[in-house]
Amino acid sequence: MPYFVILPIFGGLLCAEGLALAACAAIPRLRLALPYAWRVVVGSSAGFCGANLVCVIFGVLPVLCAGVLRIDKDQPGAQVVAGFVLLGLFVGPLVASPLGFLAGAWLGLRRARRARPARP
């Protein structure tokens, strides 16, 4: 699985977001950005986890179904199951992880903009 590549990158990005959040909380001039920063951190983390959960389900569910349907490794359906495993567990995380991270951050930023009080 490509998680040995993805998880250190995600950890580094999460640490960078945490440092930015701490800077927004510590520096008085940046406190206006604090609601945006924490929502981006939460959104990007949730997006990353959600995208990877979908990839794991996409890769493991066909294997479970093949076991229930008693599809042997010599049958033609085994190649279809192997294709789902390849896409879900090896290729999918490489694509879905950054997309989930960015989509979650974008949704968190959008949510922060909607929650912003109106200025007089």
N, C-alpha and C positions, 0 to 999 in steps of 0.2 A: 504494500500500500504506500502511496506517496505521502503519507502523513509525517514521515520523518523530515520531509522538506517543508511541508505546509505549516506544521505546528510551530517551529521556531520563528518563521516569518510572522505568523499571527501573534505569537508572544511578544516579539519585538514591536510590532505595530500597537499592540495593546499597552505595552509599557510606554511608548511614545504618547499615546492618547492619555494615559494616566498622568504622565508628567505635564502635559498641556493642561489637564484638568486641575492638577495641583497648582500650577502657575496661575490659572484663572482664579483659584480660591485664595491664593496667598498675596497676589499683587492687586492692590485696590483699584488700579485703573483698568484691570482686566475683568473685574467682577461682573460687568455687564454681560460678558460672554459665558459666564458659568452655567446658566441654564442650557445654553446651546452645547457646551462641551460635555456635560454629563449625559445629555440625551444622545449625543453622537457616540459616546463610549458604550452606552447600554444598547443602542440600536445596532452598532457594528458587531458587538459580541453576539447579540441574539441572531443577527443575520448570518454570521459565520456558522454558529451552531445549528441553526435551522437548515441551512444549505447542506451541511455535512450530514445531518440526520436524514434528509431526503436522499442523498447519495447512498448512504448505508442501506436504507430501506429498499431503494431501487436495485441494489446489488444483492441483498440477502433474501428478499421476498421470493424471487424466482427459484432460488435454491430450496427454500422451504416448500414451495408449491411442487417442485419436481420431486421432492422426497415424499410428499403426500400422494402424488400421482404415480409414484414408483417408476420414474423415468431413469433408466439405467444409463451409464456413461457411454454405452455403445449405441444407443438409440439416437435418431436424428434430432430429437428435441433437446438433447444434451448440449448440442452446439448453440442453440438459442439461449439456453440457460447460461452457458459460458460467456456468450456475448453480453448478456445483461450484467454478469459479474464483472467482466472487464470494463464495461462502461460505468457501472455504478461504483465500483471500489477502486479503480485505478485511474481512469480518465476523468470521471465526473468530479472528484474532489479538486483536481487541478483547475477546472473551469468554474465550478460552483463556489469554491471558497472565496476567491476574490470578488466574485459577483455578489455573493451574500454579504460579505463584509461591506462593500461599497453601497449596496442597496439598503442595508440596515443603517449605515451612517447617514445616507441621504434621507431616509424616512425619519430618523431621529432629528435631523436638522429641520425637516419640514414640520415635524410635530412641535419643535421648539418655537418655530416662527409663528405657528398658529396659536400657541399658548402665550405669546408675548402680549403684555397689556398695551392697550392703545395709548399713544402719547397725546397729550392735550395740544 
